Amino acid sequence: MKKTLLSAMLVFAGLTAQAQLANGSIAPDFTATDINGVQHHLYEYLDAGKTVIIDISATWCGPCWAYHGTEALADLHESYGMGGSEETVVLFIEGDPGTSVESIYGTNIPSDTRATRGDWTQHSPYPIIDDTNGDISVAYNLQYFPTVYMICPNYQTTELTQPTAVELRNQINSNCAAETMLGINDKGRFTDLAAGYFCQADGVYKAKVKNLGTNRMLSATVVLKENGNILSTKQYSSSTGIAQYGTTTITFDSSTFTANAAHTVEVTSINGMTPPYPALLNEEVDIEAFHAAQTNRELEVRIHTDAYPGEISWKIRTASGTVVASGGPYTPGPASAGGAGGPDANTMISTMVTLPEGDDCYKIELRDSYRDGWTYSLTADEVHGVEIYNGDTQIYEYLDGNFGASIMLDAALITSSVAATPGIDSKHFAVYPNPTKGILNFTTQEPVNITIMDLTGKIVHTAKNITDGNSINIGGLQKGMYVAQIKGATTQKTEKIIIE
C-alpha cells in the first residue's frame, strides 16, 4: 500500500511501461498549464536557478492522499517556493489520464475510472497540473503513484520517497543549491486545526502553530475569537524556540462558547514582529458546544471496514482519556495480497458495549496502522467509519475514512441522568421524555429552577421551584434543539432538549 503500481493504468492508456527514470538522468522538459490557467515551463524555472519539486500522483491513490496530508510540499512552498523566498518551485501533477479535472476538486464524473480521495486543492498552495493525456507520466517513465522528483538547475533528477519538508530542504541545499537557501524569517501558519466539539457550553480549544521561518520561533501571540471578539489570548515563549517546521500546541483558556457563532484563531506576532503573509495565520475553526449524542449505557458499535481490516482499530475513551471499549485489529487477508481481503474486509462488524455507570462525555478514536485511513472500497457506494446504535436507533455516525493514521472524535457521546428515562441512572435527577412532544416530567430529590434557551442563547422558557413529579409544557416552542440549564442547591446541569 506504500505505492500504487501503474500497470493497470498504463494498459488502460495504451502506454508502455519502462524502467523508472534513474537518478542523475536529465529531466525531460515540459510546458503545462495548471488548473488556474497559469503556464509552467520546467526548463525556464531551472534556467533561472530554481530547484523544481514535482509530485506525480493520482486523485484516487490512497498513498498519494496520505502524503498530500502531511503538507510537506505545502511547507516547502511557503518557505522557499513561490509562497516564500521563491528559490524553489513545487508542482503537483495529476498523472492518470483516466481521471477528470473535477476529481481534483473532490467530485467524480461518469468518465472517471476510480473514485477521488477528496479535494486536492485544499492545503495545496502550489500549482496543480492536470496531465490530461499522461504525457508527463510517460516522459518520466512513471511506475507507481506517488512519485516525487527533485530536479536541480543542472537538469539532473533525483527520486525522493515521500520526503518530509526537512528532507526536501536538506536535499536541495546539499545537492542543488549553489549556496544554502535563504528562506524567510518570522513566518508561521496553523496546522492540523481540529474541530472543537464539547459536551457542554464550556470547553478548552487547542490550536497547533508551525514555524515556517528560517529562524527559530522564540515567541508568539495567539488569540481565539468568537464573532470577532477575543475570548482568550495566549503568549508562547521559549528560550530554545521552535526550529523550522517544528510545531507547538497553544492551549487557550476555558471559554463559554455560543452556539452557531463564528470562531477564528489568529497569530498576531512572531518574535515580536508582525508576521509576513498574515492570511496563513488567520483561520476559521469549527467549534460546537453541546455536540455529543445522548446515549444509554448499553450501545452497539458498528465498524464499517475497508479492504485492509488488519490495519483497523478503534477505542472509546472517557473525557479523561480512559479506554472503556475497543476493537480490532481485525482478521487480515492473505499475505500474498498485502493483507487485503478476508472475512473482515469491506463489511460491517458489530460490537456490543456497556459504558461505566455515571455521567461522562465520551470520545471515539479511529486508527489505521498503515496511516492511510479506511479508504479502500469494492463498490462506489461503500462507506467506512463508525455508527453507534441504542437498540434499533442510530444516535451517532462518522462515515469518512479519509483520516490518515488516526482521528479523535471528541464529544461524540454523553451519558447523563438528565437524559435518562425513569429507572436508568436516575438516583438524583431525571427529565423525560427527551425527545419530547412538549411535556417534560421531572424526577428530583430537591427543588430546581429550569432555564431553557434556543441555540442563539435567547431564553425562551423558565420554570422555578420544580419538585419531584412536576411537569412543564414547552409545546408552544418550535420543533428543534434547545439548551436547558438546571440548577438546585446541589444539582447543576446543562443538557440538550429536543422538541419533536
MARTI-369995 format. One line per 3 residues: number of its first residue (from 1); for each residue x, y, z of C-alpha. Coordinates in Angstrom, 3 decimals. Example, Ala and Ser with C-alpha at 12.3 -4.5 7.8 and 13.67 -1.06 7.14 Angstrom:
<nodes>
1	12.300,-4.500,7.800  13.670,-1.060,7.140
</nodes>
This chain:
<nodes>
1	0.000,0.000,0.000  3.027,2.272,0.134  2.863,2.926,-3.586
4	0.203,2.199,-6.176  1.553,0.349,-9.195  0.558,1.714,-12.566
7	0.335,-1.424,-14.671  -3.458,-1.244,-14.971  -3.394,2.469,-15.738
10	-0.718,2.008,-18.386  -2.677,-0.730,-20.100  -5.824,1.401,-19.979
13	-3.986,4.323,-21.534  -2.251,2.204,-24.164  1.174,3.118,-22.756
16	4.304,1.011,-22.471  5.967,0.505,-19.089  9.720,1.135,-18.992
19	12.262,1.398,-16.188  11.778,4.260,-13.736  13.888,7.333,-14.553
22	17.299,6.707,-12.948  18.801,9.202,-10.518  21.119,11.589,-12.341
25	19.081,11.411,-15.547  18.390,14.602,-17.457  14.829,15.693,-16.729
28	12.543,15.701,-19.787  11.288,19.225,-20.407  7.597,20.034,-20.326
31	5.295,23.007,-20.578  1.910,22.638,-18.906  -0.971,24.812,-17.771
34	-2.284,24.466,-14.227  -5.942,24.370,-13.184  -5.904,28.154,-12.695
37	-4.756,28.797,-16.272  -1.112,29.614,-15.434  1.558,28.120,-17.707
40	4.652,26.423,-16.286  7.806,25.677,-18.311  10.204,23.359,-16.481
43	13.440,24.456,-18.168  12.539,28.112,-17.698  12.445,27.570,-13.945
46	15.682,25.563,-13.979  17.483,28.123,-16.136  16.500,30.744,-13.557
49	18.437,28.762,-10.951  15.424,27.301,-9.182  15.134,23.720,-7.983
52	11.826,22.148,-9.041  9.974,19.520,-6.992  7.287,17.568,-8.844
55	4.809,15.226,-7.180  3.123,12.957,-9.738  0.054,11.432,-8.128
58	-3.480,10.285,-8.914  -6.655,11.549,-7.305  -7.788,8.003,-6.426
61	-4.456,6.927,-4.904  -4.520,6.276,-1.139  -0.762,6.623,-0.503
64	-0.803,9.827,-2.574  -3.599,11.224,-0.408  -1.723,10.254,2.748
67	1.433,12.027,1.553  -0.602,15.051,0.479  -1.983,15.154,4.016
70	1.492,15.542,5.527  1.638,19.022,3.921  5.376,18.581,3.318
73	5.171,20.164,-0.139  2.967,22.976,1.167  5.531,23.732,3.873
76	8.398,23.841,1.370  6.348,26.057,-0.959  5.525,28.519,1.837
79	9.155,28.721,2.999  11.232,28.520,-0.173  8.750,28.368,-3.040
82	6.553,30.955,-4.684  4.782,31.489,-1.366  8.060,32.347,0.344
85	11.571,33.245,-0.830  10.931,31.977,-4.417  14.099,29.863,-4.514
88	12.255,26.669,-5.451  9.151,25.655,-7.407  6.702,22.977,-6.275
91	4.349,21.418,-8.854  1.657,18.817,-8.232  0.858,16.763,-11.343
94	-2.245,14.576,-11.576  -0.746,11.889,-13.778  -3.577,9.461,-14.527
97	-5.243,10.128,-17.912  -8.295,8.184,-16.714  -9.308,10.878,-14.222
100	-11.114,14.176,-14.727  -10.204,17.660,-13.582  -13.379,17.519,-11.474
103	-11.821,14.741,-9.405  -9.067,17.153,-8.350  -11.773,19.224,-6.670
106	-13.210,16.185,-4.883  -16.072,15.189,-7.198  -16.341,12.477,-9.831
109	-17.987,12.365,-13.238  -19.096,9.192,-15.102  -15.904,9.024,-17.183
112	-13.666,8.741,-14.097  -12.183,5.278,-13.796  -11.889,5.411,-9.980
115	-13.237,7.472,-7.071  -11.283,10.520,-5.956  -9.918,10.685,-2.405
118	-11.118,14.229,-1.806  -10.482,17.864,-2.668  -6.808,18.067,-3.617
121	-6.881,21.855,-3.814  -7.203,22.006,-0.029  -3.802,22.542,1.614
124	-2.223,22.878,-1.855  -0.944,26.457,-2.175  1.342,25.341,-5.020
127	0.209,24.868,-8.668  -1.783,21.770,-9.632  -1.443,20.460,-13.192
130	-3.902,18.002,-14.742  -1.769,15.852,-17.078  -4.786,15.026,-19.241
133	-3.048,12.652,-21.653  -0.457,11.286,-19.232  2.361,12.862,-21.272
136	4.468,13.829,-18.246  3.978,10.416,-16.631  5.176,8.757,-19.841
139	8.150,11.098,-20.242  9.294,10.268,-16.703  8.673,6.516,-17.130
142	6.381,6.527,-14.123  5.903,3.123,-12.454  3.861,3.987,-9.355
145	1.972,6.722,-7.566  3.102,8.824,-5.829  6.472,9.610,-7.390
148	8.353,12.687,-6.177  11.276,14.054,-8.199  13.774,16.729,-7.243
151	15.115,18.428,-10.379  18.226,20.557,-9.900  19.108,23.618,-12.017
154	21.610,21.401,-13.907  18.544,19.398,-15.124  19.500,16.275,-13.142
157	16.733,14.313,-11.424  16.636,12.511,-8.089  13.668,10.466,-6.916
160	12.692,11.120,-3.304  10.482,8.701,-1.373  7.649,10.808,0.070
163	10.082,13.230,1.742  9.292,15.469,4.700  9.728,19.222,4.402
166	13.000,18.978,6.349  14.280,16.265,3.991  13.299,18.335,0.953
169	15.088,21.402,2.299  18.217,19.416,3.175  18.291,17.577,-0.167
172	18.031,20.839,-2.094  20.710,22.541,0.000  23.069,19.557,-0.305
175	22.583,18.638,-3.960  21.059,21.505,-5.923  21.582,24.936,-4.411
178	24.790,26.845,-5.115  24.533,28.126,-1.543  22.208,27.485,1.376
181	18.730,28.768,0.636  17.788,31.945,2.478  14.125,31.270,3.147
184	12.100,33.835,5.069  12.099,34.829,8.747  9.316,35.082,11.343
187	6.801,33.163,9.269  4.304,30.628,10.555  0.941,29.048,9.958
190	-1.669,26.972,11.699  -1.584,23.246,11.023  -3.828,20.271,11.801
193	-6.599,22.541,13.070  -9.157,20.231,14.622  -12.783,20.992,15.297
196	-13.616,21.886,18.879  -16.534,19.698,19.928  -17.740,19.874,23.521
199	-20.434,18.155,25.545  -21.270,21.375,27.395  -21.106,25.100,26.659
202	-17.651,25.413,28.232  -14.548,23.976,26.635  -10.811,24.296,26.115
205	-9.759,24.744,22.490  -6.252,23.914,21.267  -4.506,25.082,18.094
208	-1.201,23.963,16.613  1.207,26.551,15.164  4.047,25.588,12.791
211	7.226,27.607,12.226  7.894,28.135,8.512  10.660,30.659,9.103
214	14.370,30.031,8.734  14.972,31.481,12.197  13.637,29.912,15.370
217	10.245,30.940,16.709  11.049,32.168,20.215  7.761,33.911,20.955
220	4.279,34.352,19.534  0.940,35.900,20.450  -2.119,33.811,19.576
223	-5.786,34.744,20.063  -9.100,32.886,19.926  -12.104,34.937,18.794
226	-15.875,34.489,18.723  -17.759,36.710,16.279  -14.675,38.931,16.143
229	-14.417,39.339,19.921  -11.405,37.946,21.775  -12.205,35.018,24.062
232	-8.633,34.147,25.012  -5.104,35.431,24.349  -2.079,33.188,24.872
235	1.612,34.039,24.812  4.120,31.451,23.605  7.675,31.969,24.830
238	10.711,29.673,24.852  14.438,30.216,25.323  15.194,27.476,22.774
241	12.242,28.141,20.471  10.837,26.093,17.623  13.051,25.115,14.691
244	11.810,25.391,11.118  8.845,23.036,10.507  8.549,22.352,14.218
247	5.198,22.880,15.932  3.806,23.955,19.275  0.319,23.463,20.672
250	-1.427,26.538,22.039  -3.941,25.720,24.786  -6.433,28.528,25.228
253	-8.193,29.289,28.494  -11.533,27.599,29.092  -14.246,29.596,27.351
256	-18.030,29.575,27.160  -18.983,29.174,23.520  -22.162,30.432,21.873
259	-23.986,28.070,19.543  -23.824,28.945,15.822  -21.171,31.636,16.389
262	-18.153,32.180,14.105  -14.788,31.329,15.629  -11.277,32.161,14.440
265	-7.715,31.718,15.651  -5.035,34.279,14.822  -1.299,34.710,15.349
268	-0.736,38.439,15.757  3.042,38.417,16.294  6.069,36.143,15.937
271	9.327,37.048,17.664  7.825,40.446,18.412  7.253,41.145,14.724
274	4.111,41.315,12.603  4.433,38.095,10.575  4.557,38.157,6.766
277	1.696,36.550,4.855  -0.881,37.127,7.652  -3.557,35.169,5.756
280	-1.789,31.963,6.849  -2.262,32.995,10.468  -5.977,33.777,10.476
283	-8.112,30.650,10.252  -11.764,29.860,10.830  -12.316,26.938,13.189
286	-15.348,24.757,13.802  -16.342,24.944,17.471  -19.602,23.387,18.621
289	-20.986,23.318,22.141  -23.470,20.580,23.124  -22.176,18.413,20.280
292	-22.444,14.975,21.880  -25.207,12.482,21.162  -27.066,11.333,24.262
295	-26.773,7.601,24.804  -27.786,4.824,27.154  -25.049,2.787,28.815
298	-25.840,-0.154,26.538  -24.871,0.553,22.941  -23.854,-1.137,19.708
301	-20.711,-0.097,17.831  -20.853,-0.805,14.098  -17.500,-0.575,12.310
304	-17.501,-0.383,8.510  -14.157,-1.776,7.358  -12.251,-1.254,4.135
307	-10.157,-3.787,2.204  -7.406,-3.924,4.880  -9.112,-4.984,8.142
310	-5.821,-5.921,9.788  -4.937,-2.222,9.929  -8.202,-1.117,11.561
313	-8.788,-0.499,15.271  -10.952,1.740,17.466  -11.370,2.855,21.062
316	-13.981,4.648,23.135  -12.460,6.918,25.785  -13.873,8.872,28.694
319	-13.364,12.628,28.885  -10.179,11.986,30.898  -8.855,9.566,28.253
322	-9.530,6.223,29.945  -10.301,3.477,27.408  -13.640,1.820,28.204
325	-14.138,-0.154,24.965  -12.046,-1.131,21.953  -11.952,-3.333,18.889
328	-9.601,-4.516,16.160  -7.265,-5.051,14.514  -9.473,-7.460,12.614
331	-8.526,-10.566,10.657  -6.263,-9.571,7.744  -6.375,-11.035,4.277
334	-3.637,-13.273,2.864  -0.039,-12.082,2.927  0.127,-12.560,-0.839
337	-2.460,-9.763,-1.124  -0.651,-7.498,1.317  -3.323,-8.126,3.947
340	-6.210,-7.143,1.689  -9.398,-9.172,1.733  -10.506,-11.891,4.106
343	-13.784,-12.288,6.015  -13.486,-8.950,7.854  -12.796,-6.831,4.757
346	-15.362,-4.427,3.302  -18.071,-5.376,5.760  -19.793,-4.238,8.954
349	-18.540,-5.612,12.269  -20.809,-5.196,15.303  -19.647,-4.989,18.929
352	-21.901,-4.585,21.979  -20.546,-2.196,24.616  -21.607,-1.391,28.177
355	-20.385,2.014,29.334  -19.450,2.606,33.001  -22.059,3.849,35.449
358	-22.338,7.586,35.998  -22.308,10.638,33.761  -19.452,11.175,31.319
361	-18.537,12.629,27.952  -17.028,10.102,25.543  -14.750,10.411,22.524
364	-14.179,7.815,19.824  -10.753,7.117,18.348  -10.382,5.519,14.906
367	-6.940,4.261,13.864  -5.233,2.828,10.788  -1.833,1.244,11.406
370	-0.713,1.898,7.827  -1.601,5.575,8.277  -3.734,5.885,5.127
373	-7.218,5.677,6.624  -10.088,3.312,5.869  -10.495,4.129,2.197
376	-10.180,1.028,0.016  -13.612,0.096,-1.366  -15.026,-2.656,-3.542
379	-18.039,-0.624,-4.682  -18.667,3.061,-5.296  -21.366,3.317,-2.599
382	-19.336,1.634,0.148  -18.872,3.575,3.399  -16.115,3.362,6.007
385	-16.264,4.539,9.589  -18.362,4.069,12.716  -22.033,4.086,13.684
388	-23.416,3.972,17.230  -26.840,2.496,17.977  -29.114,2.407,21.011
391	-31.236,-0.604,20.162  -32.527,-0.046,16.632  -31.932,3.721,16.733
394	-28.797,5.240,15.249  -27.572,8.029,17.533  -24.154,8.813,16.024
397	-22.195,8.268,12.824  -18.845,9.202,11.328  -18.512,7.721,7.844
400	-15.405,9.345,6.384  -12.374,7.076,6.159  -10.005,9.748,4.837
403	-8.325,10.425,8.183  -4.793,9.123,7.640  -3.254,7.495,10.715
406	-5.977,8.322,13.231  -8.785,10.651,14.196  -10.175,11.531,17.614
409	-13.914,12.232,17.509  -14.311,14.449,20.550  -17.614,14.822,22.399
412	-19.202,12.030,20.387  -21.404,10.590,23.142  -22.723,11.638,26.529
415	-24.329,9.590,29.270  -26.394,11.727,31.612  -29.022,11.109,34.230
418	-30.842,14.144,32.812  -31.394,12.304,29.539  -32.403,9.022,31.136
421	-35.846,7.503,31.421  -37.103,6.527,34.903  -35.164,3.626,36.359
424	-31.995,4.292,34.330  -29.323,6.099,36.385  -31.954,8.429,37.867
427	-30.918,8.457,41.519  -30.621,12.246,41.715  -32.358,13.854,38.758
430	-34.144,12.931,35.545  -36.191,14.722,32.909  -38.244,12.708,30.449
433	-39.206,12.029,27.752  -36.379,13.515,25.703  -37.017,13.989,22.770
436	-40.432,15.314,23.763  -43.642,16.423,22.073  -43.857,19.253,24.612
439	-44.340,17.817,28.113  -41.251,17.361,30.311  -41.574,15.340,33.532
442	-39.111,15.666,36.406  -37.697,13.310,38.993  -35.645,15.228,41.547
445	-34.560,14.996,45.182  -34.546,18.789,45.604  -36.314,21.814,44.096
448	-34.667,23.084,40.899  -35.007,26.057,38.575  -35.119,25.474,34.809
451	-33.932,27.931,32.138  -34.412,26.880,28.505  -32.571,28.711,25.705
454	-32.562,28.386,21.941  -29.279,27.845,20.089  -28.668,31.589,19.803
457	-28.607,31.848,23.601  -32.033,33.531,23.857  -34.069,32.486,26.904
460	-37.383,31.044,25.682  -38.814,29.420,28.836  -38.212,29.453,32.599
463	-39.693,27.494,35.493  -38.893,27.821,39.194  -39.114,25.502,42.196
466	-39.714,22.342,40.180  -40.149,19.451,42.628  -40.306,15.687,42.282
469	-43.145,14.629,39.963  -43.736,18.110,38.488  -44.112,18.700,34.731
472	-43.698,21.682,32.432  -45.208,22.257,28.992  -42.902,23.661,26.296
475	-45.119,22.584,23.417  -45.518,26.210,22.361  -41.885,26.322,21.236
478	-40.877,25.449,17.698  -39.539,21.994,16.931  -35.785,21.694,17.271
481	-32.934,21.600,19.771  -32.761,23.687,22.931  -30.387,24.015,25.868
484	-31.735,23.539,29.391  -29.867,24.831,32.442  -30.989,23.056,35.620
487	-29.934,24.498,38.980  -30.668,23.366,42.528  -28.925,23.525,45.879
490	-26.709,20.549,44.967  -27.636,19.976,41.308  -26.344,21.946,38.339
493	-26.555,20.545,34.814  -26.713,21.788,31.254  -28.386,19.467,28.773
496	-29.833,19.342,25.282  -33.621,19.138,24.952  -35.187,18.140,21.636
499	-38.777,19.033,20.739  -40.240,16.802,18.037
</nodes>
